[in-house]
Amino acid sequence: MSEDNEHFPEDVPFEFIKPERDERLKEKSWNDLLQNRPPDPPVKRGLRVRFWPVLLGGGGLVLLVVLFSKGGFFGTKPVEWETITTGNGQKKFLLPDSSEIFLNRFSEIKTDIRNWSDSKREVWLKGEAFFEIRKHHSAGNGFSNFIVHTPRGDIEVLATAFDVMTDSSGFTASLNSGKILAHIGKEERVALAPGQVLRVSHEGISKKEMNVQLYSAWKEGKFHFDHTSLIDIVDLIQRYYHLKVRVGADALLQSKKISGNIDVADSGELIRSLQVVMGLHVRQTGDSLIIHK
């Protein structure tokens, strides 16, 4: 008697026979089970974190933390502003595309971090910043441009180094290298070439050739004057030191020029240079500066 029947009495007139396994049927049943199994629930992916070093004006180092997920900074899609401000100091930071922004004193820049993408690179500026924008490929769209929004117009960038300063009446843009296009109002478009400065204000629109380094000198901490006229220096004094400047009407006085390097932080050194090097009389009263022969 087989072992399957050993618990039965010996006089039972039959025996139980175990059927042979059909391995092919077993494999088919298992495959059918797998195919009919409900799909696994979608996996919720967590945020990825990247850190960029940020150099502060005083030489300190902090980390700028940017969170990513599939589809952008945070994926989709409501606006979420990331805002960086400066007090009486400067900040430098990197964008996800490796572009650099140097933010001047008492300035603010912000971006919609939820909707940042390869094809949509935009920032909003109040105050002054210097930009070094990397050329960036956008899928199916060639190169993607970079947009700087100001209260009086927008600046469209491909790949370039430039400075933008906004104020209550408009903005000033100076181009060190590359190409930018200013969008002013609904129809006005002004293109800038390297070495040009654009001024947009309530008084109108003007574009001129100039030593554009003077407009980004705050970033390096030095003015590099190279036969720079008194009129241009007056513009810098008003721009950097927020002083109201009056200059005598003498044409010869206004055409005087100066060369040399002067610390941006030291307004007194610049004023002394006007007195000693240019032979001018300079008198400061409160927030006003009067220059005459």
CORBELTA-V119850 format. One record per residue. N is the residue number from 1. OMEGA is omega in whole degrees, -180 to 180 (999 if undefined). Layout:
n: <N;N>
omega: <OMEGA;OMEGA>
This chain:
n: <1;2;3;4;5;6;7;8;9;10;11;12;13;14;15;16;17;18;19;20;21;22;23;24;25;26;27;28;29;30;31;32;33;34;35;36;37;38;39;40;41;42;43;44;45;46;47;48;49;50;51;52;53;54;55;56;57;58;59;60;61;62;63;64;65;66;67;68;69;70;71;72;73;74;75;76;77;78;79;80;81;82;83;84;85;86;87;88;89;90;91;92;93;94;95;96;97;98;99;100;101;102;103;104;105;106;107;108;109;110;111;112;113;114;115;116;117;118;119;120;121;122;123;124;125;126;127;128;129;130;131;132;133;134;135;136;137;138;139;140;141;142;143;144;145;146;147;148;149;150;151;152;153;154;155;156;157;158;159;160;161;162;163;164;165;166;167;168;169;170;171;172;173;174;175;176;177;178;179;180;181;182;183;184;185;186;187;188;189;190;191;192;193;194;195;196;197;198;199;200;201;202;203;204;205;206;207;208;209;210;211;212;213;214;215;216;217;218;219;220;221;222;223;224;225;226;227;228;229;230;231;232;233;234;235;236;237;238;239;240;241;242;243;244;245;246;247;248;249;250;251;252;253;254;255;256;257;258;259;260;261;262;263;264;265;266;267;268;269;270;271;272;273;274;275;276;277;278;279;280;281;282;283;284;285;286;287;288;289;290;291;292;293>
omega: <-179;-178;178;-176;-171;179;177;175;-175;-177;176;-172;176;175;178;179;179;179;177;179;173;-175;179;178;177;-179;179;180;180;178;177;179;-179;-178;-178;180;177;-177;177;176;-179;179;176;-177;179;179;173;-175;172;-178;173;176;179;-179;179;-177;-179;178;180;-178;173;179;172;-176;178;-178;-179;163;-178;177;178;180;179;179;-177;-31;176;-180;171;-174;168;-174;176;-180;175;170;179;-179;-178;177;174;180;-179;170;-178;180;-180;170;-179;174;173;-176;-177;-179;174;-179;-180;175;-180;177;176;-172;179;-174;175;178;179;-176;-178;-178;-175;172;178;-171;166;-177;-174;177;173;-174;168;-170;179;174;-171;178;175;-175;177;-174;180;178;178;-179;-179;-175;171;180;174;-179;-176;-180;-177;179;-178;-171;170;175;-168;171;-175;-180;175;173;176;173;-173;-177;-179;179;174;178;176;-173;177;-180;176;-173;173;179;-180;176;-175;-175;-176;-171;-173;176;179;178;178;173;179;-179;180;179;178;176;178;-178;177;-178;178;-176;178;179;-178;174;-178;171;-171;177;-179;-178;177;-177;180;-178;-179;179;-178;165;175;-179;177;-174;-179;-175;178;-180;178;178;177;179;179;179;180;-177;-173;-172;176;176;174;-173;173;-178;177;-174;-179;-178;179;178;-176;-179;178;-176;-178;175;179;180;-178;178;179;-174;-173;179;179;179;179;180;178;178;177;-179;-172;-174;-178;-180;-177;173;-178;179;179;177;-177;180;179;179;-180;-178;177;-177;999>
